[in-house]
Amino acid sequence: MTERDEERDERIEMEIIVDAYTQDEQAMGWHIYLEETMDVPFEARCIEKQDVSPLEEGETVRVIGKPSSEPSLRQQFVTIEWMDREFGVPLSQLEPVDASDATAQAVSDWHYWLDRYHHQRRWKRTPHA
């Protein structure tokens, strides 16, 4: 599991899932955060093969947006251009290679959340003083 990152945890709690107490509310918070923070288009590399996507590890794609799919805490999709086609793939399988700092941070935040969420099964809020 990814080591705890206090700055990232605070950003997630105070900006992304603030006032979100159900899983549906948290999923919507992530959907909005990613949609508003990622500067599209940007280039990304596939970092892992996934059954729901035709991409192979190492392939480079152009991310052009976020589809209007139902938000989920298990997966957020992005729309890519690849081989003269446009379709959605899991953001978890991509790593920005030519993107703004905000985009790189947003994608990294999502990867961090997935790693911690899948190990904990739910986000545990940190008490604030």
N, CA, C and O atoms as a printed pandas DataFrame, in Angstrom:
     atom_number atom_name residue_name chain_id  residue_number  x_coord  y_coord  z_coord
0              1         N          MET        A               1    0.837   -1.175    0.000
1              2        CA          MET        A               1    0.000    0.000    0.000
2              3         C          MET        A               1    0.884    1.241    0.000
3              4         O          MET        A               1    1.962    1.251    0.593
4              5         N          THR        A               2    0.419    2.269   -0.663
5              6        CA          THR        A               2    1.117    3.544   -0.724
6              7         C          THR        A               2    1.276    4.138    0.669
7              8         O          THR        A               2    0.355    4.090    1.484
8              9         N          GLU        A               3    2.458    4.702    0.935
9             10        CA          GLU        A               3    2.670    5.375    2.217
10            11         C          GLU        A               3    1.735    6.563    2.344
11            12         O          GLU        A               3    1.379    7.197    1.350
12            13         N          ARG        A               4    1.342    6.860    3.571
13            14        CA          ARG        A               4    0.441    7.974    3.828
14            15         C          ARG        A               4    1.133    9.290    3.488
15            16         O          ARG        A               4    2.292    9.507    3.841
16            17         N          ASP        A               5    0.407   10.156    2.802
17            18        CA          ASP        A               5    0.882   11.477    2.402
18            19         C          ASP        A               5   -0.082   12.488    3.020
19            20         O          ASP        A               5   -1.185   12.694    2.514
20            21         N          GLU        A               6    0.340   13.116    4.114
21            22        CA          GLU        A               6   -0.556   14.006    4.865
22            23         C          GLU        A               6   -1.071   15.171    4.028
23            24         O          GLU        A               6   -2.246   15.523    4.125
24            25         N          GLU        A               7   -0.218   15.771    3.214
25            26        CA          GLU        A               7   -0.648   16.893    2.380
26            27         C          GLU        A               7   -1.717   16.437    1.375
27            28         O          GLU        A               7   -2.718   17.124    1.173
28            29         N          ARG        A               8   -1.499   15.299    0.762
29            30        CA          ARG        A               8   -2.461   14.758   -0.199
30            31         C          ARG        A               8   -3.762   14.360    0.508
31            32         O          ARG        A               8   -4.856   14.623    0.009
32            33         N          ASP        A               9   -3.627   13.720    1.680
33            34        CA          ASP        A               9   -4.828   13.355    2.444
34            35         C          ASP        A               9   -5.665   14.585    2.765
35            36         O          ASP        A               9   -6.890   14.554    2.643
36            37         N          GLU        A              10   -5.016   15.657    3.170
37            38        CA          GLU        A              10   -5.758   16.882    3.499
38            39         C          GLU        A              10   -6.439   17.459    2.257
39            40         O          GLU        A              10   -7.584   17.905    2.330
40            41         N          ARG        A              11   -5.744   17.453    1.121
41            42        CA          ARG        A              11   -6.350   17.946   -0.119
42            43         C          ARG        A              11   -7.590   17.111   -0.471
43            44         O          ARG        A              11   -8.630   17.656   -0.842
44            45         N          ILE        A              12   -7.469   15.810   -0.352
45            46        CA          ILE        A              12   -8.597   14.928   -0.663
46            47         C          ILE        A              12   -9.763   15.216    0.284
47            48         O          ILE        A              12  -10.903   15.368   -0.155
48            49         N          GLU        A              13   -9.473   15.290    1.565
49            50        CA          GLU        A              13  -10.530   15.500    2.550
50            51         C          GLU        A              13  -11.147   16.895    2.488
51            52         O          GLU        A              13  -12.357   17.043    2.660
52            53         N          MET        A              14  -10.337   17.908    2.248
53            54        CA          MET        A              14  -10.823   19.290    2.337
54            55         C          MET        A              14  -11.266   19.880    0.995
55            56         O          MET        A              14  -11.974   20.887    0.975
56            57         N          GLU        A              15  -10.864   19.276   -0.117
57            58        CA          GLU        A              15  -11.228   19.822   -1.427
58            59         C          GLU        A              15  -12.060   18.862   -2.267
59            60         O          GLU        A              15  -12.954   19.295   -2.995
60            61         N          ILE        A              16  -11.782   17.584   -2.176
61            62        CA          ILE        A              16  -12.396   16.631   -3.102
62            63         C          ILE        A              16  -13.631   15.965   -2.505
63            64         O          ILE        A              16  -14.675   15.896   -3.154
64            65         N          ILE        A              17  -13.516   15.479   -1.281
65            66        CA          ILE        A              17  -14.657   14.780   -0.691
66            67         C          ILE        A              17  -15.228   15.515    0.516
67            68         O          ILE        A              17  -15.935   14.921    1.330
68            69         N          VAL        A              18  -14.927   16.793    0.630
69            70        CA          VAL        A              18  -15.476   17.581    1.735
70            71         C          VAL        A              18  -17.009   17.520    1.678
71            72         O          VAL        A              18  -17.597   17.639    0.602
72            73         N          ASP        A              19  -17.634   17.340    2.804
73            74        CA          ASP        A              19  -19.100   17.236    2.911
74            75         C          ASP        A              19  -19.677   16.054    2.134
75            76         O          ASP        A              19  -20.871   16.042    1.833
76            77         N          ALA        A              20  -18.855   15.070    1.809
77            78        CA          ALA        A              20  -19.333   13.870    1.105
78            79         C          ALA        A              20  -19.229   12.705    2.073
79            80         O          ALA        A              20  -18.131   12.307    2.464
80            81         N          TYR        A              21  -20.365   12.166    2.455
81            82        CA          TYR        A              21  -20.358   11.123    3.469
82            83         C          TYR        A              21  -20.731    9.749    2.927
83            84         O          TYR        A              21  -20.363    8.736    3.522
84            85         N          THR        A              22  -21.448    9.691    1.819
85            86        CA          THR        A              22  -21.759    8.393    1.220
86            87         C          THR        A              22  -20.761    8.127    0.104
87            88         O          THR        A              22  -20.071    9.035   -0.359
88            89         N          GLN        A              23  -20.692    6.881   -0.318
89            90        CA          GLN        A              23  -19.799    6.541   -1.418
90            91         C          GLN        A              23  -20.213    7.254   -2.703
91            92         O          GLN        A              23  -19.355    7.675   -3.478
92            93         N          ASP        A              24  -21.507    7.392   -2.934
93            94        CA          ASP        A              24  -21.977    8.106   -4.129
94            95         C          ASP        A              24  -21.532    9.562   -4.110
95            96         O          ASP        A              24  -21.113   10.099   -5.136
96            97         N          GLU        A              25  -21.622   10.206   -2.942
97            98        CA          GLU        A              25  -21.190   11.601   -2.824
98            99         C          GLU        A              25  -19.681   11.725   -3.029
99           100         O          GLU        A              25  -19.218   12.663   -3.677
100          101         N          GLN        A              26  -18.919   10.790   -2.484
101          102        CA          GLN        A              26  -17.468   10.813   -2.679
102          103         C          GLN        A              26  -17.122   10.604   -4.145
103          104         O          GLN        A              26  -16.237   11.276   -4.675
104          105         N          ALA        A              27  -17.812    9.678   -4.806
105          106        CA          ALA        A              27  -17.570    9.426   -6.234
106          107         C          ALA        A              27  -17.849   10.682   -7.049
107          108         O          ALA        A              27  -17.087   11.015   -7.957
108          109         N          MET        A              28  -18.938   11.383   -6.733
109          110        CA          MET        A              28  -19.257   12.616   -7.447
110          111         C          MET        A              28  -18.201   13.684   -7.174
111          112         O          MET        A              28  -17.835   14.433   -8.080
112          113         N          GLY        A              29  -17.709   13.765   -5.941
113          114        CA          GLY        A              29  -16.633   14.711   -5.622
114          115         C          GLY        A              29  -15.401   14.459   -6.478
115          116         O          GLY        A              29  -14.793   15.399   -6.991
116          117         N          TRP        A              30  -15.034   13.192   -6.632
117          118        CA          TRP        A              30  -13.893   12.847   -7.481
118          119         C          TRP        A              30  -14.163   13.191   -8.941
119          120         O          TRP        A              30  -13.299   13.740   -9.625
120          121         N          HIS        A              31  -15.346   12.873   -9.409
121          122        CA          HIS        A              31  -15.704   13.166  -10.799
122          123         C          HIS        A              31  -15.554   14.664  -11.080
123          124         O          HIS        A              31  -14.950   15.056  -12.078
124          125         N          ILE        A              32  -16.096   15.480  -10.210
125          126        CA          ILE        A              32  -16.031   16.935  -10.383
126          127         C          ILE        A              32  -14.593   17.425  -10.290
127          128         O          ILE        A              32  -14.156   18.220  -11.121
128          129         N          TYR        A              33  -13.848   16.956   -9.280
129          130        CA          TYR        A              33  -12.454   17.372   -9.109
130          131         C          TYR        A              33  -11.629   17.067  -10.356
131          132         O          TYR        A              33  -10.902   17.926  -10.855
132          133         N          LEU        A              34  -11.746   15.842  -10.852
133          134        CA          LEU        A              34  -10.956   15.461  -12.023
134          135         C          LEU        A              34  -11.376   16.263  -13.252
135          136         O          LEU        A              34  -10.527   16.724  -14.015
136          137         N          GLU        A              35  -12.668   16.427  -13.440
137          138        CA          GLU        A              35  -13.163   17.163  -14.598
138          139         C          GLU        A              35  -12.716   18.624  -14.569
139          140         O          GLU        A              35  -12.373   19.192  -15.606
140          141         N          GLU        A              36  -12.719   19.227  -13.389
141          142        CA          GLU        A              36  -12.353   20.641  -13.271
142          143         C          GLU        A              36  -10.850   20.870  -13.186
143          144         O          GLU        A              36  -10.381   21.963  -13.506
144          145         N          THR        A              37  -10.086   19.872  -12.765
145          146        CA          THR        A              37   -8.651   20.069  -12.532
146          147         C          THR        A              37   -7.778   19.634  -13.705
147          148         O          THR        A              37   -6.757   20.264  -13.983
148          149         N          MET        A              38   -8.162   18.581  -14.383
149          150        CA          MET        A              38   -7.328   18.106  -15.489
150          151         C          MET        A              38   -7.436   19.061  -16.675
151          152         O          MET        A              38   -8.532   19.399  -17.122
152          153         N          ASP        A              39   -6.290   19.483  -17.168
153          154        CA          ASP        A              39   -6.226   20.342  -18.354
154          155         C          ASP        A              39   -6.109   19.449  -19.580
155          156         O          ASP        A              39   -5.047   18.893  -19.858
156          157         N          VAL        A              40   -7.206   19.321  -20.304
157          158        CA          VAL        A              40   -7.194   18.477  -21.496
158          159         C          VAL        A              40   -7.077   19.359  -22.723
159          160         O          VAL        A              40   -7.552   20.494  -22.710
160          161         N          PRO        A              41   -6.460   18.868  -23.773
161          162        CA          PRO        A              41   -5.886   17.526  -23.910
162          163         C          PRO        A              41   -4.504   17.428  -23.264
163          164         O          PRO        A              41   -3.828   18.430  -23.031
164          165         N          PHE        A              42   -4.108   16.174  -22.984
165          166        CA          PHE        A              42   -2.751   15.902  -22.522
166          167         C          PHE        A              42   -2.352   14.493  -22.952
167          168         O          PHE        A              42   -3.198   13.636  -23.206
168          169         N          GLU        A              43   -1.053   14.280  -23.025
169          170        CA          GLU        A              43   -0.526   12.972  -23.401
170          171         C          GLU        A              43   -0.340   12.126  -22.148
171          172         O          GLU        A              43    0.062   12.626  -21.097
172          173         N          ALA        A              44   -0.638   10.836  -22.279
173          174        CA          ALA        A              44   -0.495    9.918  -21.155
174          175         C          ALA        A              44    0.013    8.574  -21.661
175          176         O          ALA        A              44   -0.169    8.214  -22.824
176          177         N          ARG        A              45    0.652    7.846  -20.758
177          178        CA          ARG        A              45    1.188    6.518  -21.069
178          179         C          ARG        A              45    0.399    5.477  -20.278
179          180         O          ARG        A              45    0.051    5.693  -19.117
180          181         N          CYS        A              46    0.129    4.369  -20.913
181          182        CA          CYS        A              46   -0.527    3.256  -20.244
182          183         C          CYS        A              46    0.491    2.592  -19.310
183          184         O          CYS        A              46    1.568    2.180  -19.742
184          185         N          ILE        A              47    0.137    2.497  -18.041
185          186        CA          ILE        A              47    1.061    1.914  -17.067
186          187         C          ILE        A              47    0.681    0.496  -16.654
187          188         O          ILE        A              47    1.439   -0.185  -15.964
188          189         N          GLU        A              48   -0.515    0.055  -17.090
189          190        CA          GLU        A              48   -0.899   -1.332  -16.826
190          191         C          GLU        A              48   -2.034   -1.753  -17.745
191          192         O          GLU        A              48   -2.921   -0.958  -18.055
192          193         N          LYS        A              49   -2.001   -2.979  -18.168
193          194        CA          LYS        A              49   -3.066   -3.563  -18.979
194          195         C          LYS        A              49   -4.272   -3.815  -18.084
195          196         O          LYS        A              49   -4.130   -4.287  -16.956
196          197         N          GLN        A              50   -5.464   -3.496  -18.593
197          198        CA          GLN        A              50   -6.698   -3.788  -17.863
198          199         C          GLN        A              50   -7.689   -4.431  -18.823
199          200         O          GLN        A              50   -7.720   -4.098  -20.008
200          201         N          ASP        A              51   -8.489   -5.342  -18.317
201          202        CA          ASP        A              51   -9.430   -6.089  -19.152
202          203         C          ASP        A              51  -10.441   -5.199  -19.870
203          204         O          ASP        A              51  -10.889   -5.546  -20.962
204          205         N          VAL        A              52  -10.806   -4.072  -19.289
205          206        CA          VAL        A              52  -11.837   -3.205  -19.876
206          207         C          VAL        A              52  -11.284   -2.246  -20.932
207          208         O          VAL        A              52  -12.011   -1.394  -21.442
208          209         N          SER        A              53  -10.001   -2.384  -21.256
209          210        CA          SER        A              53   -9.351   -1.453  -22.174
210          211         C          SER        A              53   -8.436   -2.201  -23.152
211          212         O          SER        A              53   -7.800   -3.188  -22.781
212          213         N          PRO        A              54   -8.373   -1.728  -24.394
213          214        CA          PRO        A              54   -7.477   -2.378  -25.362
214          215         C          PRO        A              54   -6.017   -1.931  -25.238
215          216         O          PRO        A              54   -5.150   -2.481  -25.918
216          217         N          LEU        A              55   -5.736   -0.958  -24.395
217          218        CA          LEU        A              55   -4.380   -0.427  -24.299
218          219         C          LEU        A              55   -3.420   -1.437  -23.690
219          220         O          LEU        A              55   -3.765   -2.196  -22.785
220          221         N          GLU        A              56   -2.206   -1.418  -24.219
221          222        CA          GLU        A              56   -1.129   -2.253  -23.702
222          223         C          GLU        A              56   -0.163   -1.359  -22.926
223          224         O          GLU        A              56   -0.022   -0.175  -23.232
224          225         N          GLU        A              57    0.489   -1.921  -21.940
225          226        CA          GLU        A              57    1.461   -1.176  -21.147
226          227         C          GLU        A              57    2.498   -0.527  -22.066
227          228         O          GLU        A              57    3.039   -1.175  -22.962
228          229         N          GLY        A              58    2.766    0.754  -21.831
229          230        CA          GLY        A              58    3.768    1.493  -22.601
230          231         C          GLY        A              58    3.201    2.312  -23.746
231          232         O          GLY        A              58    3.881    3.208  -24.246
232          233         N          GLU        A              59    1.974    2.033  -24.177
233          234        CA          GLU        A              59    1.372    2.807  -25.266
234          235         C          GLU        A              59    1.064    4.223  -24.800
235          236         O          GLU        A              59    0.715    4.451  -23.642
236          237         N          THR        A              60    1.200    5.167  -25.721
237          238        CA          THR        A              60    0.914    6.563  -25.427
238          239         C          THR        A              60   -0.374    6.969  -26.117
239          240         O          THR        A              60   -0.617    6.617  -27.271
240          241         N          VAL        A              61   -1.204    7.720  -25.386
241          242        CA          VAL        A              61   -2.495    8.166  -25.908
242          243         C          VAL        A              61   -2.673    9.647  -25.606
243          244         O          VAL        A              61   -1.917   10.237  -24.835
244          245         N          ARG        A              62   -3.677   10.228  -26.224
245          246        CA          ARG        A              62   -4.033   11.623  -25.971
246          247         C          ARG        A              62   -5.361   11.635  -25.228
247          248         O          ARG        A              62   -6.376   11.177  -25.753
248          249         N          VAL        A              63   -5.353   12.158  -24.006
249          250        CA          VAL        A              63   -6.573   12.284  -23.212
250          251         C          VAL        A              63   -7.259   13.570  -23.651
251          252         O          VAL        A              63   -6.657   14.644  -23.638
252          253         N          ILE        A              64   -8.539   13.447  -24.043
253          254        CA          ILE        A              64   -9.253   14.612  -24.585
254          255         C          ILE        A              64  -10.450   15.038  -23.744
255          256         O          ILE        A              64  -11.095   16.039  -24.055
256          257         N          GLY        A              65  -10.756   14.299  -22.690
257          258        CA          GLY        A              65  -11.877   14.702  -21.855
258          259         C          GLY        A              65  -12.290   13.635  -20.880
259          260         O          GLY        A              65  -11.602   12.635  -20.677
260          261         N          LYS        A              66  -13.447   13.881  -20.277
261          262        CA          LYS        A              66  -14.011   12.959  -19.298
262          263         C          LYS        A              66  -15.419   12.611  -19.768
263          264         O          LYS        A              66  -16.242   13.511  -19.934
264          265         N          PRO        A              67  -15.719   11.338  -19.988
265          266        CA          PRO        A              67  -17.054   10.972  -20.460
266          267         C          PRO        A              67  -18.106   11.204  -19.380
267          268         O          PRO        A              67  -17.778   11.358  -18.203
268          269         N          SER        A              68  -19.338   11.227  -19.781
269          270        CA          SER        A              68  -20.421   11.461  -18.831
270          271         C          SER        A              68  -20.904   10.142  -18.224
271          272         O          SER        A              68  -22.106    9.921  -18.080
272          273         N          SER        A              69  -19.964    9.277  -17.872
273          274        CA          SER        A              69  -20.309    7.998  -17.254
274          275         C          SER        A              69  -20.656    8.215  -15.783
275          276         O          SER        A              69  -20.321    9.244  -15.197
276          277         N          GLU        A              70  -21.327    7.237  -15.203
277          278        CA          GLU        A              70  -21.708    7.300  -13.794
278          279         C          GLU        A              70  -20.448    7.291  -12.924
279          280         O          GLU        A              70  -19.633    6.376  -13.044
280          281         N          PRO        A              71  -20.271    8.298  -12.043
281          282        CA          PRO        A              71  -19.090    8.326  -11.176
282          283         C          PRO        A              71  -19.039    7.103  -10.258
283          284         O          PRO        A              71  -20.068    6.620   -9.786
284          285         N          SER        A              72  -17.834    6.619  -10.021
285          286        CA          SER        A              72  -17.633    5.443   -9.180
286          287         C          SER        A              72  -16.358    5.624   -8.361
287          288         O          SER        A              72  -15.406    6.259   -8.814
288          289         N          LEU        A              73  -16.347    5.067   -7.161
289          290        CA          LEU        A              73  -15.132    5.110   -6.346
290          291         C          LEU        A              73  -14.130    4.053   -6.781
291          292         O          LEU        A              73  -12.964    4.108   -6.390
292          293         N          ARG        A              74  -14.561    3.111   -7.569
293          294        CA          ARG        A              74  -13.653    2.063   -8.037
294          295         C          ARG        A              74  -12.970    2.437   -9.342
295          296         O          ARG        A              74  -11.882    1.942   -9.638
296          297         N          GLN        A              75  -13.601    3.311  -10.131
297          298        CA          GLN        A              75  -13.030    3.643  -11.430
298          299         C          GLN        A              75  -13.572    4.966  -11.947
299          300         O          GLN        A              75  -14.775    5.222  -11.892
300          301         N          GLN        A              76  -12.683    5.792  -12.444
301          302        CA          GLN        A              76  -13.042    7.011  -13.153
302          303         C          GLN        A              76  -12.486    6.837  -14.562
303          304         O          GLN        A              76  -11.348    6.397  -14.731
304          305         N          PHE        A              77  -13.273    7.176  -15.560
305          306        CA          PHE        A              77  -12.854    7.023  -16.944
306          307         C          PHE        A              77  -12.514    8.366  -17.560
307          308         O          PHE        A              77  -13.041    9.405  -17.160
308          309         N          VAL        A              78  -11.619    8.327  -18.543
309          310        CA          VAL        A              78  -11.299    9.491  -19.366
310          311         C          VAL        A              78  -11.481    9.088  -20.821
311          312         O          VAL        A              78  -11.368    7.915  -21.178
312          313         N          THR        A              79  -11.766   10.083  -21.651
313          314        CA          THR        A              79  -11.897    9.836  -23.086
314          315         C          THR        A              79  -10.544   10.063  -23.726
315          316         O          THR        A              79   -9.878   11.064  -23.467
316          317         N          ILE        A              80  -10.144    9.116  -24.570
317          318        CA          ILE        A              80   -8.853    9.219  -25.245
318          319         C          ILE        A              80   -9.040    9.166  -26.761
319          320         O          ILE        A              80  -10.060    8.703  -27.272
320          321         N          GLU        A              81   -8.015    9.657  -27.458
321          322        CA          GLU        A              81   -7.873    9.436  -28.905
322          323         C          GLU        A              81   -6.796    8.379  -29.056
323          324         O          GLU        A              81   -5.706    8.494  -28.496
324          325         N          TRP        A              82   -7.118    7.350  -29.821
325          326        CA          TRP        A              82   -6.170    6.248  -30.015
326          327         C          TRP        A              82   -6.534    5.528  -31.297
327          328         O          TRP        A              82   -7.671    5.091  -31.472
328          329         N          MET        A              83   -5.591    5.407  -32.173
329          330        CA          MET        A              83   -5.770    4.697  -33.447
330          331         C          MET        A              83   -7.007    5.207  -34.198
331          332         O          MET        A              83   -7.851    4.424  -34.636
332          333         N          ASP        A              84   -7.095    6.528  -34.336
333          334        CA          ASP        A              84   -8.195    7.184  -35.056
334          335         C          ASP        A              84   -9.568    6.923  -34.451
335          336         O          ASP        A              84  -10.576    7.005  -35.153
336          337         N          ARG        A              85   -9.622    6.610  -33.159
337          338        CA          ARG        A              85  -10.895    6.408  -32.473
338          339         C          ARG        A              85  -10.899    7.190  -31.166
339          340         O          ARG        A              85   -9.846    7.557  -30.643
340          341         N          GLU        A              86  -12.105    7.442  -30.644
341          342        CA          GLU        A              86  -12.274    8.058  -29.330
342          343         C          GLU        A              86  -13.119    7.125  -28.479
343          344         O          GLU        A              86  -14.172    6.656  -28.912
344          345         N          PHE        A              87  -12.644    6.853  -27.246
345          346        CA          PHE        A              87  -13.409    6.013  -26.325
346          347         C          PHE        A              87  -12.874    6.196  -24.914
347          348         O          PHE        A              87  -11.823    6.803  -24.710
348          349         N          GLY        A              88  -13.611    5.664  -23.939
349          350        CA          GLY        A              88  -13.231    5.795  -22.541
350          351         C          GLY        A              88  -12.351    4.656  -22.069
351          352         O          GLY        A              88  -12.546    3.498  -22.440
352          353         N          VAL        A              89  -11.371    5.012  -21.237
353          354        CA          VAL        A              89  -10.514    4.029  -20.578
354          355         C          VAL        A              89  -10.369    4.444  -19.116
355          356         O          VAL        A              89  -10.576    5.611  -18.782
356          357         N          PRO        A              90  -10.020    3.512  -18.254
357          358        CA          PRO        A              90   -9.836    3.846  -16.844
358          359         C          PRO        A              90   -8.652    4.794  -16.647
359          360         O          PRO        A              90   -7.567    4.568  -17.184
360          361         N          LEU        A              91   -8.870    5.845  -15.879
361          362        CA          LEU        A              91   -7.779    6.768  -15.562
362          363         C          LEU        A              91   -6.681    6.056  -14.785
363          364         O          LEU        A              91   -5.514    6.442  -14.857
364          365         N          SER        A              92   -7.049    5.027  -14.050
365          366        CA          SER        A              92   -6.059    4.303  -13.242
366          367         C          SER        A              92   -4.976    3.641  -14.075
367          368         O          SER        A              92   -3.908    3.323  -13.551
368          369         N          GLN        A              93   -5.227    3.425  -15.366
369          370        CA          GLN        A              93   -4.209    2.767  -16.180
370          371         C          GLN        A              93   -3.313    3.761  -16.908
371          372         O          GLN        A              93   -2.450    3.370  -17.694
372          373         N          LEU        A              94   -3.525    5.059  -16.640
373          374        CA          LEU        A              94   -2.756    6.085  -17.341
374          375         C          LEU        A              94   -1.897    6.902  -16.393
375          376         O          LEU        A              94   -2.226    7.099  -15.223
376          377         N          GLU        A              95   -0.774    7.375  -16.948
377          378        CA          GLU        A              95    0.136    8.263  -16.243
378          379         C          GLU        A              95    0.458    9.414  -17.188
379          380         O          GLU        A              95    0.918    9.173  -18.304
380          381         N          PRO        A              96    0.229   10.663  -16.773
381          382        CA          PRO        A              96    0.536   11.787  -17.665
382          383         C          PRO        A              96    2.021   11.832  -18.017
383          384         O          PRO        A              96    2.878   11.610  -17.162
384          385         N          VAL        A              97    2.316   12.125  -19.292
385          386        CA          VAL        A              97    3.709   12.294  -19.711
386          387         C          VAL        A              97    3.959   13.703  -20.237
387          388         O          VAL        A              97    5.092   14.184  -20.199
388          389         N          ASP        A              98    2.942   14.353  -20.714
389          390        CA          ASP        A              98    3.053   15.734  -21.170
390          391         C          ASP        A              98    1.777   16.437  -20.744
391          392         O          ASP        A              98    0.816   16.535  -21.507
392          393         N          ALA        A              99    1.788   16.932  -19.488
393          394        CA          ALA        A              99    0.582   17.512  -18.911
394          395         C          ALA        A              99    0.966   18.622  -17.934
395          396         O          ALA        A              99    2.111   18.713  -17.490
396          397         N          SER        A             100    0.000   19.447  -17.616
397          398        CA          SER        A             100    0.223   20.520  -16.645
398          399         C          SER        A             100    0.464   19.919  -15.258
399          400         O          SER        A             100    0.146   18.757  -15.005
400          401         N          ASP        A             101    1.026   20.728  -14.377
401          402        CA          ASP        A             101    1.247   20.283  -13.004
402          403         C          ASP        A             101   -0.075   19.918  -12.332
403          404         O          ASP        A             101   -0.149   18.936  -11.593
404          405         N          ALA        A             102   -1.122   20.712  -12.590
405          406        CA          ALA        A             102   -2.434   20.444  -11.990
406          407         C          ALA        A             102   -2.967   19.092  -12.453
407          408         O          ALA        A             102   -3.520   18.334  -11.657
408          409         N          THR        A             103   -2.802   18.793  -13.726
409          410        CA          THR        A             103   -3.260   17.516  -14.267
410          411         C          THR        A             103   -2.477   16.359  -13.656
411          412         O          THR        A             103   -3.058   15.355  -13.245
412          413         N          ALA        A             104   -1.163   16.504  -13.598
413          414        CA          ALA        A             104   -0.319   15.455  -13.018
414          415         C          ALA        A             104   -0.706   15.209  -11.560
415          416         O          ALA        A             104   -0.762   14.062  -11.116
416          417         N          GLN        A             105   -0.972   16.278  -10.822
417          418        CA          GLN        A             105   -1.368   16.135   -9.420
418          419         C          GLN        A             105   -2.728   15.458   -9.301
419          420         O          GLN        A             105   -2.904   14.579   -8.457
420          421         N          ALA        A             106   -3.687   15.849  -10.126
421          422        CA          ALA        A             106   -5.027   15.253  -10.072
422          423         C          ALA        A             106   -4.970   13.749  -10.356
423          424         O          ALA        A             106   -5.601   12.961   -9.652
424          425         N          VAL        A             107   -4.228   13.357  -11.371
425          426        CA          VAL        A             107   -4.114   11.936  -11.711
426          427         C          VAL        A             107   -3.399   11.189  -10.591
427          428         O          VAL        A             107   -3.796   10.083  -10.224
428          429         N          SER        A             108   -2.351   11.791  -10.055
429          430        CA          SER        A             108   -1.621   11.185   -8.950
430          431         C          SER        A             108   -2.512   11.050   -7.709
431          432         O          SER        A             108   -2.448   10.044   -7.002
432          433         N          ASP        A             109   -3.339   12.062   -7.449
433          434        CA          ASP        A             109   -4.284   11.986   -6.327
434          435         C          ASP        A             109   -5.226   10.806   -6.511
435          436         O          ASP        A             109   -5.498   10.073   -5.560
436          437         N          TRP        A             110   -5.725   10.618   -7.733
437          438        CA          TRP        A             110   -6.655    9.506   -8.002
438          439         C          TRP        A             110   -5.961    8.155   -7.798
439          440         O          TRP        A             110   -6.537    7.245   -7.201
440          441         N          HIS        A             111   -4.723    8.025   -8.293
441          442        CA          HIS        A             111   -3.970    6.778   -8.112
442          443         C          HIS        A             111   -3.757    6.500   -6.620
443          444         O          HIS        A             111   -3.907    5.366   -6.166
444          445         N          TYR        A             112   -3.406    7.541   -5.867
445          446        CA          TYR        A             112   -3.190    7.422   -4.419
446          447         C          TYR        A             112   -4.475    6.970   -3.737
447          448         O          TYR        A             112   -4.462    6.042   -2.928
448          449         N          TRP        A             113   -5.592    7.633   -4.068
449          450        CA          TRP        A             113   -6.888    7.278   -3.486
450          451         C          TRP        A             113   -7.227    5.805   -3.760
451          452         O          TRP        A             113   -7.627    5.069   -2.858
452          453         N          LEU        A             114   -7.059    5.397   -5.012
453          454        CA          LEU        A             114   -7.377    3.998   -5.359
454          455         C          LEU        A             114   -6.539    3.021   -4.550
455          456         O          LEU        A             114   -7.056    2.025   -4.044
456          457         N          ASP        A             115   -5.260    3.299   -4.427
457          458        CA          ASP        A             115   -4.387    2.396   -3.688
458          459         C          ASP        A             115   -4.815    2.325   -2.229
459          460         O          ASP        A             115   -4.910    1.236   -1.662
460          461         N          ARG        A             116   -5.069    3.461   -1.625
461          462        CA          ARG        A             116   -5.471    3.478   -0.211
462          463         C          ARG        A             116   -6.908    2.972   -0.044
463          464         O          ARG        A             116   -7.199    2.254    0.913
464          465         N          TYR        A             117   -7.792    3.330   -0.945
465          466        CA          TYR        A             117   -9.189    2.919   -0.838
466          467         C          TYR        A             117   -9.328    1.407   -0.971
467          468         O          TYR        A             117  -10.046    0.781   -0.191
468          469         N          HIS        A             118   -8.666    0.831   -1.926
469          470        CA          HIS        A             118   -8.792   -0.614   -2.140
470          471         C          HIS        A             118   -8.219   -1.409   -0.973
471          472         O          HIS        A             118   -8.658   -2.529   -0.713
472          473         N          HIS        A             119   -7.246   -0.844   -0.270
473          474        CA          HIS        A             119   -6.701   -1.545    0.886
474          475         C          HIS        A             119   -7.559   -1.353    2.126
475          476         O          HIS        A             119   -7.659   -2.255    2.958
476          477         N          GLN        A             120   -8.182   -0.178    2.258
477          478        CA          GLN        A             120   -8.985    0.109    3.448
478          479         C          GLN        A             120  -10.461   -0.231    3.248
479          480         O          GLN        A             120  -11.192   -0.373    4.227
480          481         N          ARG        A             121  -10.909   -0.362    2.011
481          482        CA          ARG        A             121  -12.295   -0.601    1.631
482          483         C          ARG        A             121  -13.169    0.640    1.782
483          484         O          ARG        A             121  -14.252    0.689    1.198
484          485         N          ARG        A             122  -12.749    1.614    2.523
485          486        CA          ARG        A             122  -13.445    2.893    2.552
486          487         C          ARG        A             122  -12.474    3.927    3.106
487          488         O          ARG        A             122  -11.531    3.598    3.825
488          489         N          TRP        A             123  -12.724    5.166    2.758
489          490        CA          TRP        A             123  -11.856    6.255    3.197
490          491         C          TRP        A             123  -12.111    6.529    4.659
491          492         O          TRP        A             123  -13.259    6.655    5.084
492          493         N          LYS        A             124  -11.051    6.621    5.425
493          494        CA          LYS        A             124  -11.177    6.960    6.846
494          495         C          LYS        A             124  -10.744    8.393    7.018
495          496         O          LYS        A             124   -9.581    8.733    6.803
496          497         N          ARG        A             125  -11.669    9.222    7.401
497          498        CA          ARG        A             125  -11.368   10.640    7.592
498          499         C          ARG        A             125  -10.402   10.817    8.765
499          500         O          ARG        A             125  -10.478   10.120    9.777
500          501         N          THR        A             126   -9.502   11.769    8.588
501          502        CA          THR        A             126   -8.541   12.100    9.613
502          503         C          THR        A             126   -9.124   13.204   10.483
503          504         O          THR        A             126   -9.587   14.211    9.948
504          505         N          PRO        A             127   -9.118   13.053   11.809
505          506        CA          PRO        A             127   -9.638   14.134   12.662
506          507         C          PRO        A             127   -8.778   15.379   12.519
507          508         O          PRO        A             127   -7.550   15.292   12.490
508          509         N          HIS        A             128   -9.416   16.528   12.430
509          510        CA          HIS        A             128   -8.693   17.799   12.336
510          511         C          HIS        A             128   -8.873   18.564   13.630
511          512         O          HIS        A             128   -9.939   18.536   14.244
512          513         N          ALA        A             129   -7.825   19.243   14.031
513          514        CA          ALA        A             129   -7.879   20.038   15.259
514          515         C          ALA        A             129   -8.633   21.315   15.055
515          516         O          ALA        A             129   -8.775   22.105   15.988
